[in-house]
Amino acid sequence: MPNPAVATVDFYSEQGSTFRRRLWYGWSTKTPDQVHSIADIDEMYDLSGCEAAMYVRTYDRSTIVQRLTTEDGGIVLNAELGSIDLYVSAADTDLWLDKKYRHDLELTYPNGDIIKKYRGTVFNEVTNTREI
């Protein structure tokens, strides 16, 4: 059974285009069906000292096609309190040849705890504007 604390977030990408997305990590006193925007969040979590990693895999999960980490600059934490910024270069997304991938993102806290926070599908629009 999936962990209910892991949010499902789907992304849309364009092959050969820069991929930048921002996620927010906070808490709300509202029920999940009442949270529709950042305005519904009571407070953002401070991610100082945390590290993060996100893998994008083929839809069957057999192959890693992209690694994003705080160490390689693919993920930046706390640019604004509670923000998780994702980045993949246009050159890297140009190598995304499939229409669907899976992803998950985990946070590693300073005390060593590892929490899977987000998972979902990356829907990739395969482009016609390429040399291949």
Secondary structure, 3 states (H helix, E strand, C coil): CCCCCCEECCEEEECCCCEEEEEECEECCCCHHHCCCHHHCCEECCCCCCEEEEEEEECCCCCEEEEEECCCCCEEECCCCCEEEEEECHHHHCCCCCCEEEEEEEEECCCCCEEEEEEEEEEEECCCCCCC
